[in-house]
Amino acid sequence: MVCFVFLYCMNISPVSAKTEGDFPDDVSVFFHDADICQYLAGEWDSNLPPKRKNELSDEMNKVCSNIHERQEYFEKKYVRNKSIIRKLKSYEF
């Protein structure tokens, strides 16, 4: 019985964390790209084989080349939306 009540409360309790699906499409795409940029930056290592370095560089150039400008654009566009601004500010490039 206690287990049932606990599970029932878990199902009806509000979720406080916002997922990317809760944001407008344009900024969700930015968040996705920003996550990719951070991932790729973490993958980079000077000891990687040249082929892998080239692959990472190509992907970073494709996805990350204007990430700063896009971040600034969305900070201006969504200046009144605290949850979007908070997430935008969490990225440091």
C-alpha positions in Angstrom: 0.0 0.0 0.0 2.8 2.4 0.9 4.5 1.6 -2.4 1.3 2.3 -4.3 0.9 5.7 -2.6 4.5 6.6 -3.3 4.3 5.7 -6.9 0.9 7.5 -7.3 2.5 10.7 -5.8 5.4 10.5 -8.1 3.1 10.4 -11.1 1.1 13.4 -10.1 3.9 15.6 -8.8 4.9 18.5 -11.0 8.3 18.3 -12.7 10.4 21.4 -12.1 13.1 20.9 -14.6 12.5 22.1 -18.1 13.3 19.8 -21.0 14.3 21.1 -24.4 10.8 20.1 -25.6 9.4 22.8 -23.3 11.2 25.6 -25.2 10.4 27.2 -28.5 11.8 25.2 -31.5 14.4 27.8 -32.5 16.1 28.0 -29.2 15.8 24.2 -28.7 17.8 23.7 -31.9 20.4 26.1 -30.4 20.5 24.1 -27.2 21.0 20.9 -29.2 23.9 22.5 -31.2 25.4 24.0 -28.1 25.5 20.5 -26.4 27.1 19.1 -29.5 29.8 21.8 -29.5 30.5 21.1 -25.8 30.7 17.4 -26.5 33.1 17.9 -29.5 35.3 20.2 -27.5 35.6 17.5 -24.9 36.6 15.0 -27.5 39.5 17.0 -28.9 42.9 15.8 -27.9 46.2 16.6 -29.6 47.1 12.9 -29.4 44.3 11.9 -31.7 45.0 10.4 -35.1 45.0 13.0 -37.9 41.8 11.5 -39.4 39.9 11.9 -36.2 41.2 15.4 -35.7 39.9 16.3 -39.2 36.5 14.7 -38.5 36.2 16.7 -35.3 37.3 19.9 -36.9 34.9 19.5 -39.8 32.0 18.8 -37.4 32.9 21.7 -35.2 33.1 24.1 -38.2 29.7 22.9 -39.4 27.9 23.2 -36.0 29.9 25.6 -33.9 31.3 28.3 -36.1 28.6 30.9 -35.2 27.6 29.5 -31.8 28.5 32.8 -30.0 26.5 34.9 -32.3 23.5 32.6 -32.0 23.8 32.6 -28.2 23.8 36.5 -28.2 20.8 36.6 -30.6 18.7 34.3 -28.4 19.7 36.2 -25.2 18.3 39.4 -26.8 15.3 37.6 -28.3 14.2 35.9 -25.1 15.4 38.6 -22.6 12.1 38.3 -20.7 12.1 34.5 -20.4 14.1 33.7 -17.3 14.2 29.9 -17.9 15.6 30.3 -21.4 18.1 33.0 -20.3 19.2 30.8 -17.4 19.9 27.9 -19.8 21.6 30.2 -22.4 23.9 31.5 -19.7 24.9 28.0 -18.7 26.9 27.6 -21.9 30.4 29.0 -21.9 32.2 28.9 -25.2 
